[in-house]
Amino acid sequence: TTTEVPLSKAPNPQLKRAAAKHLIERYYHQLTEGCGNEACTNEACGSSPGFQRMDNNAAAIKALELYKNNAKLCDPHPSKKGASSAFPENSAKGAHNFSACSNGKMNLKDLQPTREDFRDLNYLTEEKVYEILSLCSETEDYSPLIRVIGRVFSSAESLVQSFCKEKQHTKEELKSLQAKDEDKDEDEKETASGSSTAMEVEPEASASSGDGSSNGENNIQKFGPVEVSVDIDAVRRVYDRLLSNEKIEAAFLNALVYLSPNVECDLTYHNVYAADPNYLNVFIIIMENSNLHSPEYLEIALPQFCKAMSKLPLPALAKLARLWSQYGADQIRRLVETFQQLITYTVISNEFSSDNLVNEDDGVVAATKSLKIVYYANVLGGDLDMDHNEEEDDEPIPESSELTLQELLGEERRNKKGPRVDPLETELGIRAWDCRKPLIPYEDFINEPLNEVLEMDKDYTFFKVETESKFSFMTCPFILNAVTKNLGLYYDNRIRMYSERRITALYSLVQGQQLNPYLRLKVRRDHVIDDALVRLEMIAMENPADLKKQLYVEFEGEQGVDEGGVSKEFFQLVVEEIFNPDIGMFTYDESTKLFWFNPSSFENEGQFTLIGIVLGLAIYNNCILDVHFPMVVYRKLMGKKGMFRDLADSHPVLFQSLKDLLEYEGNVEEDMMITFQISQTDLFGNPLMYDLKEGGDKIPVTNENRKDFVALYAEYMLNKSVEKQFKAFRRGFHMVTNESPLKYLFRPEEIELLICGSRNLDFLALEESTEYDGGYNKDSHIIKDFWETVHSFGQEQKRLFLQFTTGTDRAPVGGLGKLKMIIAKNGPDSDRLPTSHTCFNVLLLPEYSTKEKLRERLLKAITYAKGFGML
């Protein structure tokens, strides 16, 4: 039986909680290690002959049940040294403390640690560590320090009290504090009892970081400093001194193995953070260990700690992200490397497959969730722009008339409330694309080994189902590369197409009329814009849901069946015509080779809406477009306004002029003689005057107001002057993508890659990935001649070849290596030209007799190819 005092006799609530925790820990070790008596008859003891072993989590839950039921607790058997704890001092300390409590009095000698073992030292300070280290150095025996580290770093309660900042008080403050002491105690009791208010209580001390950046300092001003009670600089100094000693480092490792399951249990069942926000100190202190990514931690200690971290409530995760955002680039990189090392180690140490999903590995999942905290810290600590947001559309996108029927059939439209938003993002009050430049590159968060083993079809299913039991890496898109995310988007688009097709079939049954399951466009090649845009305009007005159907294009008078290739050519033709400068919808910059909205275009808003629809349809139907927009367009599509820095990409000459104005060291007003009135030219070259401020022609630009002038100029050029055109364009784009996870998964630069493909054409990668059919293989003589010929082509000829074979002259997301082209034999030597199935990226190649003939026939085919026919 236990020798502990009854909890009801504990002298105060703090000791009562400590006693309860100590009892639970003893039950836990009784279950996991036993009492040491092989003949033990206690069924809830690991030493009992009939006892069934259980894992740490099950043992923790069982220990709670035994505590609630006041179950029998074995005394440690003499043969079981330190049976009640992984660190023998804990049991001795516990028994000593509780016997002292039962007598109702404390001896001051009991609170004074001895020089030999520091047995009653329950928390650490920087000074105390150095004191013990000095004593150990003198005797060359580090065991006292190792025991202290083991005891303190294996106890969450001890860590919370360790390395706290010391606040200096004046004599007057000390008197005031003493006078209010009793009131303060009462307030603390009330705070601990109310979890909702406890979450809002923050310690007074401010956060400390050793290498904060200027961006981090700016964001501290914006969000306010994160207040924690732990002295982070002191923790770092202690780690620097101690981790160089291998024996001491092993103590940190062993303590973490013991600490993590207890912390996970505290967070899962006891709601400890709500009662004491300082519980976060445990994670702050442990994550300062710069050796966490080393091999000895990766097997057990770090995965268990990540699992505990993933149990933190949302306010705690947000606070940790805000704190880490103040650390600076070097510390963020260290944290990223720690979690990435664990994920990579686990992935390459296991054989994940469709039967053994990486999604079901607790260590990888927990490390990914922990990495998300660092990701948002990286965003928060970067160059943030939270103020320049595009206004939402005045009128919502019209919903389909099919919606009522869908609800009747149980097919309620997905994401009806809008695209998914990460809860941590909401808690922090930011969006990932608010960051113009993060502390470290986004690419550092991508884990390629994980992407290689991820079964994206299963992961997408978990993403859509949104159950707690199944984790989807699509909820942490920062860890996925563009190829993997594109595959997830492809599944989402295809499933939506099939859903629309099924709804259409059910509609036909209910209404008794034949409806088209596809978005069918029949166009004349010579009038592609007129035919396509009129048809799309009718669909957008009558039933926008039809835009979610699979696109099927037919060129009048041609026999081609659209399995993807005809759609590719359709988009190519539409883009060529729309962006023709003669039409006047867009202006073209010769120096940047980029297009921009024409502020004085004669076309109505409907035309720009239709262009947005075309862009959305290209993404939805997995087609690459040859469009050339500056990056600010994609940022505006994501909801961010253009700023002065965006002019460098879209209007480089203007950007340089305004930059020179800002840097001018002379008298701006006298030397430049400019005002807040600017002039633009219309389509016919006539000057149009615009006042950046009311009465701008009478307000001179001076050294004092030039920043204001530059900001207003950029605002006019990128936002106000093209407001009507861009709003219409964005509205059309959202008609197709409003239910898509596009904004959730992709950053602006990735959306450009998605729409335009890659401009880097690596034909060696294409050769490596190409497959052969009909009797050809990579060693065939004609195939060797073929690749030598293609590699000898100039850049323009290579683009023509890609256009001829695949329907587009751009590489897909991930490069040409992801294309999967097939070269098939098309008969013996003849004068026939090579032909292609652009829908399937298949090149049909006759077995030409000479390399010269092959080159001549191939060049003729790719130069004069236009139109579709049936073979």
Buried (B, 14 or more C-beta within 10 A) or exposed (E): EBEBBEBEEBBEEEBBBBBBBBBBBBBBBBBBBBBBBEEBEBEBBBBBEEBEEBEBBEBBBBBBEBBEEEBBBBBBBEEBEBBBBBBBBBBBBBBEBBEBBBEEEEEEEBEEBEEEBBBBBBBBBBEBBEBBBEBBEEEEEBEBBBBBBBBBBBBBBBBBBBBBBEEEEEEEEEEEEEEEEEEEEEEBEEBBEEEEEBBEBBBEBEBBBEEBBEBBBBBBEEBEBBBBBBBBBBBBBBBEBBBEBEEBBBBBBBBBBBBBBBBBBBBBEBEBBBBBBBBBBBBBBBBBBBEBBBEEBBBBBBBBBBBBBBBBBEBBBBBBBBBBBBBBBEBBBBBBBBBBBBBBBBBEEBEBEEEEBBBEBBBBBBBBBBBBBBBBBBBBBBBBBBEBEBEEEEEEBEEBEBBEBBEEBEBEBEBEEEBBEBEBBEBBEBBBBBBBEBBBEBEBBBBEBBBEBBBBEBBBBBBBEEEEEBBBBBBBBBBBBBBBBBBBBBBBBBBBBEBBBEBBEBBBEEEEEEEEBBBBBEBEBEEBBEBBBEBBBEBBEEBBBBBBBBBBBBBEEEEBEBEBBBBBBBBBBBBEBBBEEEBEBBBBBEEBEBBBBBBBBEBEBEBBBBBBBBBBBBBBBBBBBBBBBBBBBBBBBBBBBBBBBBBBBBBBEBBEEBBEBEEEEEEBBEEBEBBBBBEBEEEEEEEEEBBBBEEBEEBBBBEEBBEBBBBBBBBBBBBBBBBBBBBBBBBBBBBBBBBBBBBBBBBBEBBBBBBBBBEEBEBEBBBEEBBBEEEBEEEBEBBEBBBEBBEEBEEEBBBBBBBBBBBBBBBBBBBBBBBEBBBBBBEEEEEBBBBBBBBEBBBBBBBBEEBEBBBBBBBEBBEEBEEBEEE
